[in-house]
Amino acid sequence: MDPESTALLEQLHAILWRGESPSLRFTYVSEQAASLLGYAAEEWLAASFWVEHLHPDDRERTLGACRSVAADGEGRECVHRVIAADGSVLWFRTSVRRTSGEHAPVTELGGLMVLLEQGPRENEPLQYSEDHLRTLFNASPDAIFFKDGEGRWLAVNEAALKLFGLVGGEYQGKTDVELAGYSPFYREALLGCAETDRRAWAKGGLSRNEERIPTPNGTVYIYDVIKVPLFHPDGRRKGLVVLARNITDRKLAEQERYLLFTEEQKARASAEGSQKRSAFLAEASKLVAGTLNYEVTLAAVARMAVPFLADCCIFRLLEEDGATRVVSVAHEDRAQAGLAYELEQLAPDVLTGVDAVLHTGRSVLSSGMSSGTPSHDPAGNPLGPQTEERLRRVRELGFQSSMSVPLVTRGRMLGVLTFVSAREGRVFGLADLTLAEELALRAALAVENARLYRDAEEAINVRDEFLTSASHELKTPCTSLRLGVQGLLRLAHTKPLASVPSAFVERVLENADRQIQHLSRLVDKLLDISTITSGHLQLGFKEVDLAALARDVVEHYRQEVGHAASTVTVRAEAPAVGRWDPSWLEHVIGHLLSNALRYGAGKPIEVEVAADAHQARLVLRDHGIGIAPEHQALLFERLQDGGTARSYGGLGLSLPIVRRIVEAMGGSIRLESEPGAGSTFTVELPGTDSLGLEEAGNAPEPQRMGRA
């Protein structure tokens, strides 16, 4: 029996039972039997229980009423006594009916025993106890209806009248449809009752359903309605008993419990998801910290992301020329491998948003092809047939959704990480995007750290190469200077210094002066390197004649030119005046001339200076050993290739210094060379009008050049 029916029986102090006919042995009793009389349920099911526990004075009359119901099918009521387990005697009003319905045998009886507060007084008819039952009927908080076979109201309690706003009205003998006219507000509810009555009659047995009844104040109450149809032996409708209990509070409590349960489940799922995401990111952090080979790291991260976060994962890194290179792809099965390949080849990317991420630096979340296959690229241009065919294959391979997130560190775009879903119903959301961005941050740090480590290793190698070359360059003039001084000392030890030939002394002193100048230039070069690489290059612009400056530098290198057995010619048809830094411009010409003397093989060197209103040009040409094409670009790079310095001698830094100085003054330098045919360096500097400087007096503020 359901909890509501049990509660009703407890409130009425009643026992519901079923029994066999004609033996009158109980086959079922409700739970209230034990609490009211003290006998366990199994005792009630004994064959002689009913006979033995009826009061002797009431036994024949009560048993006779039950047998009569079994015989003619007419329901009967009787008041009798039952001997309780503790020996006390209790009065009951028992209603007995013959059970009918498709599942109940016709030989089974059903009864309802209602406990009476006291039995009938002496010489008082038994019907007197009906007053007590009526009092209980009217006092019940549940709405109770008794209807005849035509659905007319015979008797209802006050709770039923209040339910439909009929208190004080005439209701007896009227159907639900007729009463609907007396209570317009409850019209729909009463018509609904008529319909559920019809279904109860059609069912032929107890029916139960929930009905919602509105009230004038806007509240809607929910009722648990039980309807029991009664029939005559010939099958005609006899009556209908309706019991309606207000279960609104219970339903609200159930709804609240359900909502709480749902919220708890959501919170638990969210907590579990957060825990899994945290564990995933922790594992990813371990991976990126485990090695400085970023390609190995990215491959491991991609494999870890599949299938936890996506069905396919693609890492793309940005190259120096602006193109992207796929460095790692992970997928779960062969079909997704094909999908990954098609997405790699898709250009322009109109699906996963890689191009948009590279352009904006912001993540792109794509819901896939739910809104149709793209027909235009981001610029609005129609897609080509090859792209359309690739999109068709992507759709056939199960593409569902994608996320593309930037790999960015310290404001620098390193590449794009793309996640793809190829499972039915797996569409990425904001939580997935957040996790993808966290993973991309860790991957970007791994790439940046690996590159920094690589650059540091290269810098250390170049530093060692530079120190080796610098030591050699510094040692050469020192050795020559020392040999000359030692020769003089030997002569001074063997003969008077006045007797040493003056020509020998002069030759030694000239060599010493030459080597000291060489050392001075080497030291200047080291200082230049230190100044430029530390970012402390200061440029002070003033009016300079480039042609005159070139002649002065050549004159300054007169001894080196003679020592190199070469000739230097300066050609300048007119002054080339501009506003540049004369000190650093002198360094530029000196570095270029020093290189030409070193590698010019003693052949003539030409210096040409020309200028117009827009720019000035310095061309320095030698006819020496020349430079191989594969080395030309490297000569201008900052400490890029120690091998180049070894091949050509020197510190290997003159041209990088020259390039940085020229570019700091807004100019450019280029090289034309062939092995064995010499080299030509062309320096172009902006003219006065190109710089936008005023002709009058004051020079602009010195400009500071940033670190290389």
C-alpha positions in Angstrom: 0.0 0.0 0.0 1.3 3.5 -0.8 2.3 5.9 1.9 -0.7 8.2 1.4 -3.3 5.5 1.7 -1.5 4.1 4.8 -1.5 7.6 6.3 -5.3 7.9 5.7 -6.0 4.6 7.4 -3.9 5.6 10.4 -5.9 8.9 10.6 -9.2 7.1 10.4 -7.9 4.3 12.8 -9.1 1.8 10.2 -8.0 -1.6 9.0 -8.3 -2.7 5.3 -8.6 -6.4 4.7 -9.3 -9.0 2.0 -10.6 -12.6 2.6 -11.7 -15.8 1.0 -15.3 -16.9 0.6 -16.9 -18.9 2.1 -14.0 -19.8 4.5 -13.6 -16.1 5.6 -9.9 -16.6 6.0 -8.0 -13.4 5.6 -5.5 -13.1 2.7 -4.4 -9.6 3.4 -4.6 -7.0 6.2 -3.1 -3.5 6.3 -0.3 -2.5 8.6 -2.8 -0.8 11.1 -4.0 -4.3 12.1 -1.0 -4.8 14.3 -1.0 -1.4 15.9 -4.8 -1.4 16.6 -5.3 -4.9 17.9 -1.7 -6.1 18.7 -1.7 -9.1 16.4 1.1 -9.6 13.9 0.1 -9.8 10.2 0.9 -13.5 10.0 -1.6 -14.2 12.9 -4.4 -12.6 11.0 -3.8 -14.9 8.0 -4.5 -18.0 10.2 -7.6 -19.9 9.0 -9.6 -19.5 12.2 -8.4 -16.0 13.2 -11.7 -14.2 12.3 -13.9 -16.8 14.0 -11.8 -17.0 17.2 -11.3 -13.2 17.8 -14.8 -11.9 17.1 -16.6 -11.3 20.4 -18.8 -14.3 21.1 -22.0 -12.2 21.3 -21.3 -10.7 17.9 -19.7 -13.6 16.1 -22.7 -15.2 14.3 -24.2 -11.9 13.3 -20.9 -10.6 11.8 -20.0 -13.8 10.1 -23.6 -14.0 8.7 -23.3 -10.5 7.2 -20.0 -11.5 5.5 -21.5 -14.7 4.0 -24.6 -12.8 2.8 -22.3 -10.4 0.9 -20.5 -13.3 -0.7 -23.9 -14.8 -1.7 -25.8 -11.9 -3.2 -23.0 -9.4 -3.8 -24.8 -6.6 -1.9 -22.5 -4.7 0.4 -23.3 -4.6 4.1 -22.2 -2.8 7.3 -22.2 -4.0 10.9 -21.0 -2.9 14.2 -19.2 -5.5 16.3 -16.5 -6.2 18.9 -13.0 -7.7 18.5 -10.9 -9.1 21.3 -7.5 -7.5 21.2 -4.2 -9.2 22.0 -4.1 -7.6 25.5 -7.6 -8.9 26.3 -9.4 -5.6 25.8 -12.5 -5.4 23.7 -12.7 -2.8 20.9 -15.7 -1.7 18.8 -15.5 -1.5 15.0 -17.8 -0.6 12.2 -17.0 -2.9 9.3 -18.1 -2.4 5.7 -17.9 -5.5 3.6 -18.0 -5.7 -0.2 -17.5 -8.4 -2.7 -14.4 -7.6 -4.7 -14.8 -7.2 -8.5 -12.5 -6.4 -11.4 -10.5 -8.3 -14.0 -7.8 -9.3 -11.5 -9.9 -10.2 -8.5 -11.8 -13.6 -8.2 -15.5 -13.2 -7.5 -15.2 -15.3 -4.3 -13.0 -12.7 -2.6 -14.3 -10.2 -0.1 -12.9 -6.8 0.9 -13.5 -5.0 4.1 -12.8 -1.8 6.0 -12.9 -1.9 9.8 -13.1 1.6 11.4 -12.4 1.8 15.1 -15.2 3.4 17.1 -14.6 5.4 20.3 -17.2 3.5 22.1 -19.9 0.9 21.4 -23.6 1.6 21.4 -25.1 2.2 24.8 -27.4 -0.3 26.3 -30.9 -0.3 24.6 -29.4 2.2 22.0 -29.6 1.2 18.3 -26.3 0.5 16.7 -26.9 3.2 14.1 -26.1 5.7 16.9 -22.4 5.2 16.1 -22.9 6.7 12.7 -22.8 10.1 14.3 -19.2 9.4 15.3 -18.3 8.3 11.8 -20.0 11.4 10.3 -18.0 13.6 12.7 -14.9 12.0 11.6 -16.0 12.3 7.9 -16.6 16.1 8.2 -13.4 16.7 10.3 -11.1 15.1 7.8 -8.7 17.5 6.1 -9.0 15.4 3.0 -11.8 16.1 0.5 -14.2 13.1 0.5 -16.9 12.7 -2.1 -19.7 10.1 -2.4 -21.4 10.0 -5.8 -24.1 7.8 -7.2 -23.9 5.8 -10.3 -24.8 8.8 -12.5 -22.1 11.0 -10.9 -24.5 13.0 -8.8 -23.1 14.3 -5.5 -24.7 12.4 -2.6 -22.5 13.5 0.3 -19.3 15.5 0.6 -17.4 16.8 3.6 -16.5 20.4 4.3 -13.0 20.1 2.8 -14.6 19.0 -0.5 -17.0 22.0 -0.5 -14.1 24.4 0.2 -12.1 22.9 -2.6 -14.6 24.1 -5.2 -15.9 27.1 -3.4 -19.3 25.5 -2.8 -19.6 26.1 1.0 -23.3 26.9 1.8 -24.5 25.9 -1.7 -26.9 23.2 -2.7 -24.9 20.4 -4.2 -26.8 17.2 -3.5 -28.2 15.5 -6.6 -26.1 17.6 -9.0 -23.3 16.4 -11.2 -19.9 18.0 -11.7 -21.0 19.5 -15.0 -24.1 21.0 -13.3 -22.1 22.4 -10.4 -19.6 24.0 -12.9 -22.4 26.5 -13.7 -22.6 27.5 -10.0 -18.9 28.1 -9.6 -17.5 29.8 -12.7 -14.0 30.1 -11.4 -13.8 26.3 -10.8 -15.6 25.5 -14.0 -12.6 23.9 -15.8 -11.6 22.0 -12.6 -15.1 20.5 -12.2 -15.3 19.6 -15.8 -11.9 17.9 -15.4 -13.3 15.9 -12.5 -16.1 14.7 -14.7 -13.6 13.4 -17.2 -11.5 11.6 -14.6 -14.7 10.1 -13.2 -15.4 8.7 -16.6 -12.0 7.1 -16.8 -12.4 5.6 -13.3 -15.7 4.0 -14.3 -14.1 2.7 -17.6 -11.3 1.2 -15.6 -13.7 -0.7 -13.3 -11.4 -0.4 -10.3 -9.4 1.9 -8.1 -7.7 4.7 -10.1 -5.3 7.3 -8.9 -3.9 10.5 -10.4 -2.7 13.9 -9.6 -4.9 16.9 -10.3 -4.1 20.6 -10.2 -6.8 22.9 -8.8 -6.3 26.7 -9.0 -7.5 29.2 -6.3 -8.7 32.8 -6.7 -5.5 34.1 -5.1 -3.4 32.6 -7.9 -2.1 29.6 -6.0 -2.4 26.2 -7.7 -2.8 23.2 -5.4 -1.8 19.7 -6.3 -4.1 16.9 -5.1 -3.6 13.2 -5.0 -7.0 11.9 -6.0 -8.2 8.3 -5.4 -11.4 7.2 -7.1 -13.1 3.9 -6.3 -16.1 2.9 -8.4 -18.8 0.6 -6.9 -21.0 -1.8 -9.0 -24.2 -3.8 -8.5 -24.0 -7.6 -8.9 -25.3 -7.2 -12.5 -22.5 -4.8 -13.4 -24.6 -1.6 -13.2 -22.9 1.5 -11.6 -23.7 1.8 -8.0 -21.6 4.7 -6.7 -18.2 6.4 -6.7 -16.0 7.2 -3.7 -13.5 10.0 -4.2 -10.7 10.9 -1.8 -8.5 14.0 -2.6 -5.5 14.8 -0.5 -3.6 18.1 -0.8 0.0 17.1 -1.6 1.2 20.6 -2.7 3.7 20.9 0.1 5.0 17.4 -0.5 5.4 18.0 -4.2 7.2 21.3 -3.6 9.5 19.5 -1.1 10.1 16.8 -3.7 10.8 19.4 -6.3 13.2 21.2 -4.0 14.9 18.0 -3.1 15.2 17.2 -6.8 16.6 20.6 -7.6 19.1 20.2 -4.7 20.0 16.8 -5.9 20.5 18.1 -9.5 22.6 21.0 -8.2 24.6 18.6 -6.1 25.1 16.4 -9.1 26.2 19.3 -11.2 28.5 20.6 -8.5 30.0 17.1 -8.1 30.4 16.8 -11.9 32.0 20.3 -12.0 34.3 19.4 -9.1 35.3 16.2 -10.8 35.8 17.9 -14.1 37.9 20.6 -12.4 40.0 18.0 -10.7 40.6 16.1 -14.0 41.5 19.4 -15.7 43.9 20.3 -12.9 45.5 16.9 -13.1 45.7 17.2 -16.9 47.4 20.6 -16.6 49.7 19.4 -13.9 50.8 16.5 -16.1 51.3 18.9 -19.0 53.5 21.1 -16.8 55.6 18.1 -16.0 56.0 17.3 -19.7 57.0 20.8 -20.8 59.5 21.0 -17.9 61.1 17.6 -18.7 63.1 18.5 -21.8 64.4 21.5 -23.7 63.7 19.9 -27.1 60.4 21.7 -27.8 59.4 19.5 -30.8 59.6 16.4 -28.5 57.7 18.3 -25.8 54.9 19.5 -28.2 54.5 15.9 -29.6 54.1 14.6 -26.0 51.6 17.3 -25.1 49.6 16.6 -28.3 49.4 12.9 -27.5 48.3 13.7 -24.0 45.5 16.0 -25.2 44.0 13.1 -27.3 41.4 11.9 -26.4 41.0 13.8 -23.1 40.4 17.2 -24.7 40.0 16.5 -28.4 40.1 13.8 -31.0 42.8 15.5 -33.0 45.5 18.0 -32.0 47.8 20.0 -34.3 50.7 22.2 -33.3 51.8 24.9 -35.8 54.9 27.1 -35.3 55.4 30.5 -37.0 58.6 30.7 -39.1 60.7 33.8 -39.7 59.2 34.3 -43.1 55.6 34.4 -41.7 54.7 30.9 -42.8 53.5 28.2 -40.4 55.1 24.8 -40.0 53.3 21.8 -38.6 55.6 20.4 -35.9 53.3 17.9 -34.2 50.0 16.0 -34.9 48.2 13.6 -32.6 45.0 11.7 -33.3 43.1 8.7 -32.0 42.6 6.5 -35.0 43.3 6.2 -38.7 40.2 8.1 -39.8 41.2 11.1 -37.7 44.7 10.9 -39.2 43.1 11.6 -42.6 41.1 14.5 -41.0 44.3 16.0 -39.6 46.0 15.8 -43.0 43.1 17.6 -44.7 43.1 20.3 -42.1 46.9 20.7 -42.4 46.6 21.3 -46.2 43.5 23.6 -46.0 44.6 27.0 -47.3 43.2 29.5 -46.7 42.0 28.3 -43.4 38.2 29.0 -43.4 37.3 26.3 -40.8 39.5 26.2 -37.7 40.5 29.9 -37.7 44.3 29.5 -37.7 44.7 32.5 -40.0 42.4 34.6 -37.8 44.4 33.6 -34.7 47.7 34.6 -36.3 46.2 37.9 -37.4 44.4 38.9 -34.2 46.2 36.9 -31.5 42.9 35.8 -30.1 41.4 32.3 -29.8 38.8 31.1 -32.2 36.0 28.6 -31.2 34.3 27.1 -34.2 31.0 25.2 -34.1 31.9 23.4 -37.3 29.6 23.0 -40.3 26.3 23.3 -38.4 25.6 26.5 -40.3 26.8 25.1 -43.7 30.0 24.7 -45.5 32.0 28.0 -45.9 31.9 29.4 -49.4 34.2 32.4 -49.0 37.6 33.1 -47.3 37.9 35.7 -44.5 38.5 38.4 -47.1 35.2 37.6 -48.8 36.8 36.0 -51.9 35.1 32.9 -53.3 36.9 29.6 -52.5 38.7 27.7 -55.2 37.6 24.3 -56.3 40.6 22.6 -54.5 39.6 24.2 -51.2 36.0 23.3 -51.7 36.9 19.7 -52.4 39.1 19.6 -49.3 36.2 21.0 -47.2 34.0 18.3 -48.6 36.4 15.6 -47.4 36.8 17.2 -44.0 33.0 17.1 -43.6 32.9 13.4 -44.7 35.6 12.6 -42.1 33.3 13.7 -39.3 34.5 17.2 -38.4 32.3 18.5 -35.6 34.0 21.4 -33.9 37.4 23.0 -33.4 39.4 25.4 -31.2 42.4 27.3 -32.3 44.4 29.1 -29.6 47.5 31.3 -29.9 50.9 30.2 -28.6 52.1 33.5 -27.2 54.8 34.4 -24.7 56.1 37.8 -23.7 53.8 39.4 -26.4 55.4 37.4 -29.2 53.4 35.1 -31.4 55.0 31.7 -31.7 52.3 29.7 -33.4 48.8 28.2 -33.1 47.5 25.1 -31.3 44.4 23.6 -32.9 42.0 21.0 -31.3 39.4 19.2 -33.4 36.4 17.2 -32.4 35.3 14.4 -34.7 32.9 12.6 -32.4 29.1 12.9 -32.8 27.8 15.2 -30.2 31.2 16.4 -29.0 31.1 20.2 -29.5 33.6 22.4 -27.8 32.4 25.0 -25.3 33.9 27.9 -23.2 35.2 25.5 -20.5 37.1 23.5 -23.2 38.5 26.7 -24.7 39.7 27.9 -21.3 41.5 24.6 -20.8 43.0 24.8 -24.3 44.3 28.3 -23.6 45.9 27.1 -20.4 47.6 24.2 -22.2 48.7 26.6 -25.0 50.3 28.9 -22.4 52.4 26.0 -21.1 53.3 24.9 -24.6 54.4 28.4 -25.6 56.6 28.6 -22.5 58.2 25.3 -23.5 58.9 26.6 -27.0 60.3 29.9 -25.7 62.5 28.3 -23.1 63.9 25.9 -25.6 64.6 28.7 -28.1 66.2 30.8 -25.3 68.4 27.8 -24.4 69.4 27.3 -28.0 70.2 31.0 -28.4 72.2 30.9 -25.2 74.2 27.9 -26.4 74.8 29.6 -29.7 75.9 32.8 -27.9 78.3 30.8 -25.8 79.8 29.2 -28.8 80.1 32.5 -30.6 81.6 34.1 -27.5 84.2 31.3 -27.3 84.9 31.7 -31.0 85.2 35.5 -30.6 87.5 35.2 -27.7 89.7 32.8 -29.6 89.8 35.1 -32.6 90.3 38.2 -30.5 93.2 36.5 -28.6 94.8 35.7 -31.9 94.4 39.2 -33.3 95.7 40.8 -30.2 98.7 38.4 -29.9 99.9 39.0 -33.5 100.9 42.7 -33.1 102.1 42.0 -29.5 104.4 39.3 -30.8 105.8 41.6 -33.6 106.3 44.4 -31.1 108.0 42.2 -28.6 110.4 40.8 -31.2 111.5 44.3 -32.2 112.0 45.4 -28.6 113.9 42.2 -27.8 116.2 42.8 -30.8 117.0 46.3 -29.4 117.7 44.9 -26.0 120.1 42.3 -27.3 122.1 45.0 -29.1 122.0 47.2 -26.0 123.5 44.4 -24.0 126.3 43.7 -26.4 127.4 47.2 -27.5 126.8 50.8 -26.6 123.3 52.0 -27.7 125.0 54.9 -29.6 126.7 52.5 -31.8 123.4 50.8 -32.9 122.7 51.7 -36.6 120.1 54.4 -36.7 118.3 52.7 -39.6 117.8 49.6 -37.6 116.4 51.6 -34.7 114.1 53.6 -37.0 112.8 50.4 -38.6 112.1 48.9 -35.1 110.3 52.0 -34.0 108.2 52.2 -37.2 107.2 48.6 -36.7 106.3 49.3 -33.0 104.3 52.3 -34.0 102.5 50.3 -36.7 101.7 47.5 -34.2 100.5 50.0 -31.6 98.2 51.5 -34.1 96.9 48.1 -35.0 96.4 47.3 -31.3 94.6 50.6 -30.9 92.2 49.8 -33.7 91.5 46.4 -32.3 90.7 47.9 -28.9 88.5 50.5 -30.6 86.7 47.7 -32.4 86.2 45.9 -29.1 84.8 49.1 -27.6 82.5 49.5 -30.6 81.2 46.0 -30.1 80.6 46.6 -26.5 78.9 49.9 -27.1 76.6 48.5 -29.8 75.6 45.2 -28.2 74.9 47.0 -24.8 72.5 49.4 -26.5 74.5 52.5 -25.6 75.2 53.8 -29.1 74.7 57.6 -29.0 74.3 59.4 -32.4 75.0 63.1 -32.6 74.0 64.5 -35.9 75.8 67.4 -37.5 76.7 68.6 -41.0 79.3 66.4 -42.6 81.0 66.3 -46.0 81.2 62.5 -46.7 83.8 63.1 -49.5 86.2 65.0 -47.2 85.6 62.5 -44.4 86.5 59.6 -46.8 89.8 61.3 -47.8 90.7 61.9 -44.1 90.2 58.2 -43.3 92.2 57.1 -46.2 95.0 59.4 -45.2 94.8 58.1 -41.6 95.3 54.6 -42.9 98.3 55.6 -45.1 100.8 53.4 -43.3 98.4 50.3 -43.5 97.9 51.0 -47.2 101.6 51.0 -47.7 102.1 47.9 -45.6 99.5 46.1 -47.7 101.3 47.0 -50.9 98.0 48.4 -52.2 96.8 51.7 -53.5 93.6 53.5 -52.5 92.0 56.1 -54.8 89.2 58.4 -53.7 86.9 59.8 -56.4 84.4 62.5 -55.5 83.3 65.0 -58.1 81.6 67.3 -55.6 81.1 67.5 -51.8 78.5 65.1 -50.4 77.1 67.1 -47.5 74.5 65.7 -45.1 73.6 65.6 -41.4 75.1 62.4 -39.9 77.3 61.4 -36.9 80.9 62.1 -38.1 82.6 60.0 -35.5 80.6 56.8 -36.2 80.6 57.4 -39.9 84.4 57.5 -39.7 84.2 54.1 -38.0 82.1 52.8 -40.9 84.6 53.9 -43.5 87.6 52.7 -41.4 86.1 49.2 -40.9 85.3 48.8 -44.7 88.8 50.1 -45.7 90.5 47.8 -43.1 88.6 44.8 -44.5 89.6 45.8 -48.1 93.2 46.1 -47.1 93.1 42.7 -45.4 91.4 40.7 -48.2 92.3 42.9 -51.2 95.4 40.8 -52.0 97.5 44.0 -52.6 95.4 45.1 -55.5 94.1 48.6 -56.0 91.1 49.8 -53.9 88.6 52.5 -55.2 86.5 54.7 -53.0 83.7 56.6 -54.7 81.5 59.2 -53.1 78.4 60.8 -54.8 75.3 62.6 -53.5 72.0 64.1 -54.7 69.2 65.9 -52.9 67.8 62.6 -51.5 70.8 60.5 -50.5 74.6 60.1 -50.3 76.4 57.1 -51.6 79.8 55.6 -50.6 81.1 52.8 -52.7 84.3 50.9 -51.7 85.6 48.4 -54.2 88.5 45.9 -53.9 89.8 43.3 -56.4 90.9 40.7 -53.9 89.8 37.2 -52.9 86.1 37.9 -52.9 83.4 36.3 -50.9 81.4 33.1 -51.7 77.6 33.7 -52.1 76.7 31.4 -49.2 78.9 33.5 -46.8 77.8 37.0 -47.9 74.6 37.2 -45.9 76.3 35.8 -42.8 78.9 38.5 -42.8 76.3 41.1 -41.8 74.8 39.0 -39.0 75.6 39.7 -35.4 78.0 37.0 -34.3 76.2 34.4 -36.4 78.9 32.2 -37.8 82.2 31.7 -36.2 83.3 29.6 -39.2 83.1 32.7 -41.4 85.4 34.6 -39.1 87.9 31.7 -39.2 87.7 31.5 -43.0 88.5 35.2 -43.5 90.6 36.0 -40.4 90.1 38.9 -38.0 87.4 39.2 -35.4 84.6 38.6 -37.9 82.7 41.6 -36.5 83.6 44.6 -38.7 80.6 44.2 -41.1 78.0 43.5 -38.4 79.2 46.7 -36.7 79.1 48.7 -39.9 75.6 47.5 -40.6 74.3 48.5 -37.2 75.9 51.9 -37.4 74.6 52.6 -40.9 71.1 51.4 -40.0 71.1 53.6 -36.9 71.6 56.6 -39.1 68.7 55.6 -41.3 70.9 54.2 -44.1 71.6 50.8 -45.6 74.6 48.7 -46.8 74.8 46.0 -49.4 77.5 43.7 -50.8 78.3 42.5 -54.3 81.1 39.9 -54.6 82.4 37.0 -56.5 85.2 34.6 -55.4 88.5 35.7 -56.9 87.0 39.0 -58.4 86.9 41.2 -55.3 84.1 42.8 -53.3 82.1 46.0 -53.6 80.4 47.5 -50.6 77.8 50.3 -51.1 76.6 52.5 -48.2 73.6 54.7 -48.8 72.7 57.4 -46.3 69.7 59.7 -46.3 70.1 63.2 -47.5 69.1 66.3 -45.5 65.6 66.5 -47.0 65.0 62.8 -46.4 65.8 63.2 -42.7 63.4 66.1 -42.5 66.0 68.1 -40.5 66.1 71.9 -40.4 68.9 73.7 -42.1 69.4 76.1 -39.3 71.7 75.7 -36.6 71.0 73.4 -33.8 71.6 69.7 -34.3 68.9 67.3 -33.2 69.0 65.5 -30.0 71.4 62.5 -30.0 69.6 59.3 -30.9 70.0 56.1 -28.9 70.1 52.8 -30.8 68.6 49.8 -29.1 70.3 46.6 -28.3 70.9 44.1 -31.1 
